[in-house]
Amino acid sequence: MSGNTSDHPSFRAPRGNQAFELNFECANRSDVELAFRRVVDHGGAPIASPAETGWGHFTVFFADPEGNIHSLFAVLPR
């Protein structure tokens, strides 16, 4: 990615524990909660309960089996 981001410094820095993050958009709050239950039922580890964020999303965080943290979110209506 360095070549695609004007050699951004973050691509030159040594990597820490978090290798990557995926964010999955859902249609609404109910879909976030349903998807979260499915993820946990299939081995995901809950990190933070579903909550409204200051940036206008309903979001929940979970970790995959390798410990990478990901999120499920729905954009809240304005």
C-alpha positions as CSV (number, residue, x, y, z in Angstrom):
1,M,0.0,0.0,0.0
2,S,2.9,2.3,0.5
3,G,3.1,3.1,-3.3
4,N,-0.6,3.8,-3.3
5,T,-0.5,6.3,-0.4
6,S,2.5,8.5,-1.3
7,D,4.8,6.4,0.9
8,H,2.7,7.2,4.0
9,P,4.8,6.8,7.3
10,S,2.4,4.2,8.7
11,F,3.5,1.8,6.0
12,R,7.1,2.2,7.0
13,A,6.6,1.8,10.8
14,P,7.1,-1.7,12.4
15,R,3.8,-3.5,12.8
16,G,2.3,-4.1,16.3
17,N,-0.2,-6.7,17.4
18,Q,-3.2,-5.5,15.3
19,A,-2.6,-6.8,11.7
20,F,-5.7,-5.4,10.1
21,E,-9.3,-4.3,10.9
22,L,-12.4,-5.0,8.9
23,N,-15.6,-2.9,9.3
24,F,-18.9,-4.4,8.1
25,E,-21.8,-2.1,7.4
26,C,-25.3,-3.3,8.2
27,A,-28.6,-1.9,7.2
28,N,-29.8,-1.0,10.7
29,R,-29.4,-1.5,14.4
30,S,-31.3,-4.8,14.4
31,D,-29.0,-6.2,11.7
32,V,-25.9,-5.1,13.7
33,E,-27.2,-7.0,16.8
34,L,-28.2,-10.1,14.8
35,A,-24.8,-10.2,13.0
36,F,-23.0,-9.7,16.3
37,R,-24.8,-12.7,17.8
38,R,-23.9,-14.8,14.8
39,V,-20.2,-13.8,15.0
40,V,-20.0,-14.6,18.7
41,D,-21.9,-17.9,18.2
42,H,-19.2,-18.9,15.7
43,G,-16.2,-18.1,17.8
44,G,-15.8,-14.3,17.7
45,A,-14.9,-12.7,21.0
46,P,-17.0,-9.7,22.1
47,I,-14.9,-6.6,22.8
48,A,-17.5,-3.8,23.3
49,S,-21.3,-4.0,23.5
50,P,-23.4,-2.4,20.8
51,A,-23.6,1.4,21.3
52,E,-24.2,4.6,19.5
53,T,-21.0,6.5,18.7
54,G,-20.2,10.1,18.5
55,W,-19.6,9.8,14.8
56,G,-23.2,8.8,14.1
57,H,-23.0,5.0,14.0
58,F,-24.5,2.1,16.0
59,T,-21.3,0.0,16.4
60,V,-20.1,-3.2,18.1
61,F,-16.5,-4.5,18.2
62,F,-15.4,-8.1,18.3
63,A,-12.1,-10.0,17.9
64,D,-11.4,-12.8,15.4
65,P,-9.6,-16.0,16.6
66,E,-6.3,-14.3,15.9
67,G,-7.1,-11.4,18.1
68,N,-7.7,-8.8,15.4
69,I,-10.5,-6.4,16.3
70,H,-13.3,-5.7,13.8
71,S,-16.6,-3.9,13.9
72,L,-20.1,-4.1,12.7
73,F,-22.0,-0.9,12.3
74,A,-25.1,0.9,11.0
75,V,-25.2,4.5,10.1
76,L,-27.8,6.2,12.3
77,P,-30.5,8.3,10.7
78,R,-30.0,12.1,11.2
